[in-house]
């Protein structure tokens, strides 16, 4: 809260916004993991087309299914979890 109250509009964010592990975790939890599906539908034109991207340590798979809809899956491996 201190960093936000000290921030001057029109100026760059203070260094802690980029380096503080707690702020990084909040950013991941509240922004990236909540709504970070990145890409374009043209990357998955046909059923079976997919691409993978990472959000921190999470791997996300976007795939166009046989139903023509785009699905997002959290890439996990049960036997290594």
C-alpha positions as a printed Julia matrix, in Angstrom:
81×3 Matrix{Float64}:
   0.0     0.0     0.0
   2.9     2.33    0.76
   4.27    2.02   -2.75
   0.92    2.91   -4.28
   0.45    5.94   -2.05
   3.99    7.16   -2.88
   3.59    6.71   -6.63
   3.62    9.95   -8.63
   1.22    9.87  -11.61
   3.09   10.23  -14.89
   6.29    8.69  -13.49
   7.62    5.15  -13.78
   6.76    2.67  -11.06
   9.24    2.33   -8.22
  11.84   -0.43   -8.43
  10.04   -2.59   -5.86
   7.15   -3.1    -8.28
   9.61   -4.97  -10.5
  11.76   -6.72   -7.9
   9.67   -7.49   -4.81
   8.72  -11.21   -4.67
   5.44  -10.44   -2.87
   4.33   -7.98   -5.54
   5.36  -10.47   -8.22
   3.19  -13.16   -6.61
   0.22  -10.79   -6.35
   0.66   -9.88  -10.02
   0.67  -13.57  -11.0
  -2.34  -14.46   -8.87
  -4.57  -11.46   -9.56
  -3.73  -10.69  -13.18
  -1.84  -13.38  -15.08
  -3.44  -16.49  -13.67
  -6.86  -14.87  -13.65
  -7.03  -13.75  -17.29
  -3.8   -14.33  -19.12
  -4.9   -16.21  -22.19
  -2.63  -14.83  -24.85
  -2.81  -15.46  -28.53
  -5.02  -15.11  -31.55
  -7.66  -17.4   -32.98
  -5.67  -17.52  -36.22
  -3.05  -19.57  -34.35
  -5.58  -22.39  -33.93
  -7.49  -22.38  -37.23
  -8.24  -26.09  -37.56
  -9.39  -28.72  -35.06
  -6.28  -30.12  -33.4
  -4.23  -26.93  -33.85
  -2.71  -25.76  -30.57
  -0.08  -23.58  -28.98
   1.51  -23.48  -25.55
   2.61  -20.54  -23.43
   3.91  -20.15  -19.9
   2.69  -17.95  -17.07
   5.5   -18.12  -14.53
   5.79  -21.86  -13.79
   2.38  -22.75  -15.25
   2.15  -24.09  -18.79
  -1.11  -23.33  -20.63
  -2.25  -25.13  -23.78
  -4.79  -23.54  -26.15
  -6.32  -25.99  -28.61
  -9.15  -25.92  -31.13
 -11.33  -28.94  -30.5
 -13.35  -31.07  -32.87
 -16.33  -28.95  -31.8
 -14.57  -25.92  -33.41
 -14.31  -24.2   -30.01
 -11.04  -23.08  -28.44
 -10.2   -24.76  -25.15
  -7.58  -23.8   -22.56
  -5.88  -26.49  -20.52
  -3.47  -26.24  -17.63
  -0.58  -28.48  -18.62
   0.0   -30.8   -15.67
   1.63  -34.15  -15.32
  -0.02  -36.37  -12.69
   2.83  -38.79  -12.21
   5.28  -35.96  -11.52
   3.0   -33.72   -9.47
